[in-house]
Amino acid sequence: MRSSFLARIGTWVVAFAVGSVYGLAGTIAHSYTLAGLPVGLVLAIIGCAALLAAVRLLTGDRWAALGTGLGMMAATLVFSGRGPGGSVIVPQTALGTVWTIAVPILVAVAVAWPEHFRPPAQEPQGSPESGSHDTLDQ
């Protein structure tokens, strides 16, 4: 029991760290444009969404996805402010605003996504539950 709890805590810590790396990469790359197209923003959003989906699907744990998302949001928040030298990584532009808003929305969708439900098992033919009755005495 204790080892499984420690394993889950370890999973959450690793998820937070990986989310931080993706959040940092997205924060740095979101402003890259190519011929006026926001290539960096699109790739950052796709990468973060893919990571959140992978963590949620592979672990089956909302808390691990939340840890990943919190890491992304923390990195975005920390590196969005003015640095010690006065430099700004995320300026107040349309791309910066979209990036800042997109990360929490991605996290909310990944964490709130419903569990995958399996369809109910089919009853075998001839069982009393399926409604057909085999009558051998006719």
C-alpha positions as YAML, in Angstrom:
chain: A
units: angstrom
residues:
- id: 1
  name: MET
  ca: [0.00, 0.00, 0.00]
- id: 2
  name: ARG
  ca: [2.72, 2.46, 0.97]
- id: 3
  name: SER
  ca: [4.88, 1.66, -2.04]
- id: 4
  name: SER
  ca: [1.98, 2.27, -4.44]
- id: 5
  name: PHE
  ca: [1.33, 5.64, -2.79]
- id: 6
  name: LEU
  ca: [5.01, 6.55, -3.12]
- id: 7
  name: ALA
  ca: [4.93, 5.45, -6.75]
- id: 8
  name: ARG
  ca: [1.96, 7.75, -7.43]
- id: 9
  name: ILE
  ca: [3.72, 10.67, -5.72]
- id: 10
  name: GLY
  ca: [6.81, 9.96, -7.83]
- id: 11
  name: THR
  ca: [4.66, 9.89, -10.96]
- id: 12
  name: TRP
  ca: [3.18, 13.27, -10.07]
- id: 13
  name: VAL
  ca: [6.62, 14.79, -9.44]
- id: 14
  name: VAL
  ca: [7.96, 13.49, -12.76]
- id: 15
  name: ALA
  ca: [4.79, 14.67, -14.53]
- id: 16
  name: PHE
  ca: [5.27, 18.16, -13.04]
- id: 17
  name: ALA
  ca: [8.90, 18.25, -14.18]
- id: 18
  name: VAL
  ca: [8.08, 17.12, -17.72]
- id: 19
  name: GLY
  ca: [5.22, 19.61, -17.89]
- id: 20
  name: SER
  ca: [7.61, 22.34, -16.80]
- id: 21
  name: VAL
  ca: [10.00, 21.49, -19.64]
- id: 22
  name: TYR
  ca: [7.18, 21.58, -22.20]
- id: 23
  name: GLY
  ca: [5.82, 24.80, -20.73]
- id: 24
  name: LEU
  ca: [9.25, 26.40, -20.89]
- id: 25
  name: ALA
  ca: [9.81, 25.25, -24.47]
- id: 26
  name: GLY
  ca: [6.39, 26.54, -25.51]
- id: 27
  name: THR
  ca: [6.94, 29.84, -23.73]
- id: 28
  name: ILE
  ca: [10.22, 30.39, -25.53]
- id: 29
  name: ALA
  ca: [9.06, 29.19, -28.96]
- id: 30
  name: HIS
  ca: [5.49, 30.55, -29.10]
- id: 31
  name: SER
  ca: [6.49, 33.85, -30.69]
- id: 32
  name: TYR
  ca: [8.23, 32.29, -33.72]
- id: 33
  name: THR
  ca: [6.49, 33.21, -36.96]
- id: 34
  name: LEU
  ca: [7.23, 32.13, -40.50]
- id: 35
  name: ALA
  ca: [5.87, 34.35, -43.27]
- id: 36
  name: GLY
  ca: [3.40, 35.84, -40.80]
- id: 37
  name: LEU
  ca: [2.11, 32.44, -39.65]
- id: 38
  name: PRO
  ca: [2.37, 31.68, -35.89]
- id: 39
  name: VAL
  ca: [4.24, 28.41, -36.35]
- id: 40
  name: GLY
  ca: [5.77, 28.50, -32.87]
- id: 41
  name: LEU
  ca: [2.40, 29.03, -31.17]
- id: 42
  name: VAL
  ca: [0.73, 26.24, -33.13]
- id: 43
  name: LEU
  ca: [3.55, 23.79, -32.42]
- id: 44
  name: ALA
  ca: [3.67, 24.75, -28.74]
- id: 45
  name: ILE
  ca: [-0.08, 24.20, -28.34]
- id: 46
  name: ILE
  ca: [0.04, 20.89, -30.24]
- id: 47
  name: GLY
  ca: [3.03, 19.68, -28.22]
- id: 48
  name: CYS
  ca: [1.48, 20.56, -24.86]
- id: 49
  name: ALA
  ca: [-1.89, 19.07, -25.83]
- id: 50
  name: ALA
  ca: [-0.19, 15.86, -26.99]
- id: 51
  name: LEU
  ca: [1.79, 15.60, -23.75]
- id: 52
  name: LEU
  ca: [-1.31, 16.13, -21.62]
- id: 53
  name: ALA
  ca: [-3.26, 13.55, -23.63]
- id: 54
  name: ALA
  ca: [-0.39, 11.04, -23.43]
- id: 55
  name: VAL
  ca: [-0.03, 11.42, -19.67]
- id: 56
  name: ARG
  ca: [-3.77, 11.11, -19.15]
- id: 57
  name: LEU
  ca: [-4.12, 8.07, -21.40]
- id: 58
  name: LEU
  ca: [-0.97, 6.24, -20.30]
- id: 59
  name: THR
  ca: [-1.38, 6.72, -16.57]
- id: 60
  name: GLY
  ca: [-5.18, 6.78, -16.43]
- id: 61
  name: ASP
  ca: [-4.75, 9.30, -13.62]
- id: 62
  name: ARG
  ca: [-6.29, 12.77, -13.60]
- id: 63
  name: TRP
  ca: [-3.80, 13.82, -10.93]
- id: 64
  name: ALA
  ca: [-0.83, 13.01, -13.14]
- id: 65
  name: ALA
  ca: [-2.36, 15.08, -15.95]
- id: 66
  name: LEU
  ca: [-2.99, 17.88, -13.46]
- id: 67
  name: GLY
  ca: [0.62, 17.69, -12.27]
- id: 68
  name: THR
  ca: [1.79, 17.95, -15.87]
- id: 69
  name: GLY
  ca: [-0.49, 20.91, -16.45]
- id: 70
  name: LEU
  ca: [0.59, 22.65, -13.28]
- id: 71
  name: GLY
  ca: [4.20, 22.30, -14.41]
- id: 72
  name: MET
  ca: [3.30, 23.87, -17.77]
- id: 73
  name: MET
  ca: [1.42, 26.72, -16.12]
- id: 74
  name: ALA
  ca: [4.18, 27.34, -13.57]
- id: 75
  name: ALA
  ca: [6.84, 27.54, -16.29]
- id: 76
  name: THR
  ca: [4.65, 29.86, -18.35]
- id: 77
  name: LEU
  ca: [4.03, 32.09, -15.34]
- id: 78
  name: VAL
  ca: [7.64, 32.20, -14.17]
- id: 79
  name: PHE
  ca: [9.10, 32.92, -17.60]
- id: 80
  name: SER
  ca: [6.36, 35.35, -18.67]
- id: 81
  name: GLY
  ca: [7.42, 38.05, -16.26]
- id: 82
  name: ARG
  ca: [10.22, 40.55, -16.62]
- id: 83
  name: GLY
  ca: [13.60, 38.94, -16.06]
- id: 84
  name: PRO
  ca: [16.33, 40.28, -13.76]
- id: 85
  name: GLY
  ca: [18.00, 42.03, -16.68]
- id: 86
  name: GLY
  ca: [14.73, 43.57, -17.82]
- id: 87
  name: SER
  ca: [14.12, 41.19, -20.71]
- id: 88
  name: VAL
  ca: [10.63, 39.87, -21.43]
- id: 89
  name: ILE
  ca: [10.11, 36.45, -23.04]
- id: 90
  name: VAL
  ca: [6.35, 36.82, -23.46]
- id: 91
  name: PRO
  ca: [5.55, 40.35, -24.60]
- id: 92
  name: GLN
  ca: [2.01, 41.66, -24.47]
- id: 93
  name: THR
  ca: [1.09, 40.75, -28.01]
- id: 94
  name: ALA
  ca: [-1.74, 38.70, -29.46]
- id: 95
  name: LEU
  ca: [0.51, 35.62, -29.57]
- id: 96
  name: GLY
  ca: [1.56, 36.08, -25.94]
- id: 97
  name: THR
  ca: [-2.05, 36.45, -24.84]
- id: 98
  name: VAL
  ca: [-3.16, 33.37, -26.77]
- id: 99
  name: TRP
  ca: [-0.29, 31.31, -25.31]
- id: 100
  name: THR
  ca: [-1.01, 32.48, -21.77]
- id: 101
  name: ILE
  ca: [-4.70, 31.57, -22.08]
- id: 102
  name: ALA
  ca: [-4.26, 28.38, -24.13]
- id: 103
  name: VAL
  ca: [-2.21, 26.51, -21.53]
- id: 104
  name: PRO
  ca: [-4.82, 26.59, -18.71]
- id: 105
  name: ILE
  ca: [-7.57, 25.72, -21.19]
- id: 106
  name: LEU
  ca: [-5.62, 22.69, -22.42]
- id: 107
  name: VAL
  ca: [-5.02, 21.58, -18.84]
- id: 108
  name: ALA
  ca: [-8.68, 21.99, -17.89]
- id: 109
  name: VAL
  ca: [-9.82, 19.94, -20.90]
- id: 110
  name: ALA
  ca: [-7.29, 17.17, -20.26]
- id: 111
  name: VAL
  ca: [-8.12, 16.89, -16.57]
- id: 112
  name: ALA
  ca: [-11.89, 17.20, -16.95]
- id: 113
  name: TRP
  ca: [-12.15, 14.79, -19.88]
- id: 114
  name: PRO
  ca: [-14.43, 11.90, -18.89]
- id: 115
  name: GLU
  ca: [-13.12, 8.42, -18.29]
- id: 116
  name: HIS
  ca: [-13.27, 6.00, -21.18]
- id: 117
  name: PHE
  ca: [-16.30, 3.79, -20.72]
- id: 118
  name: ARG
  ca: [-16.43, 0.30, -22.12]
- id: 119
  name: PRO
  ca: [-19.70, -0.90, -23.58]
- id: 120
  name: PRO
  ca: [-21.50, -3.46, -21.43]
- id: 121
  name: ALA
  ca: [-20.61, -7.06, -22.17]
- id: 122
  name: GLN
  ca: [-23.09, -8.88, -24.37]
- id: 123
  name: GLU
  ca: [-24.94, -11.73, -22.76]
- id: 124
  name: PRO
  ca: [-24.41, -15.05, -24.58]
- id: 125
  name: GLN
  ca: [-27.32, -16.36, -26.61]
- id: 126
  name: GLY
  ca: [-29.52, -18.77, -24.74]
- id: 127
  name: SER
  ca: [-28.83, -17.38, -21.28]
- id: 128
  name: PRO
  ca: [-31.84, -16.54, -19.10]
- id: 129
  name: GLU
  ca: [-30.74, -12.89, -18.97]
- id: 130
  name: SER
  ca: [-30.84, -12.46, -22.75]
- id: 131
  name: GLY
  ca: [-34.54, -13.27, -22.97]
- id: 132
  name: SER
  ca: [-34.31, -16.37, -25.18]
- id: 133
  name: HIS
  ca: [-35.18, -19.67, -23.59]
- id: 134
  name: ASP
  ca: [-34.16, -23.04, -24.86]
- id: 135
  name: THR
  ca: [-37.01, -25.40, -24.45]
- id: 136
  name: LEU
  ca: [-35.96, -28.98, -24.79]
- id: 137
  name: ASP
  ca: [-39.17, -30.50, -23.54]
- id: 138
  name: GLN
  ca: [-41.33, -29.55, -26.56]
...
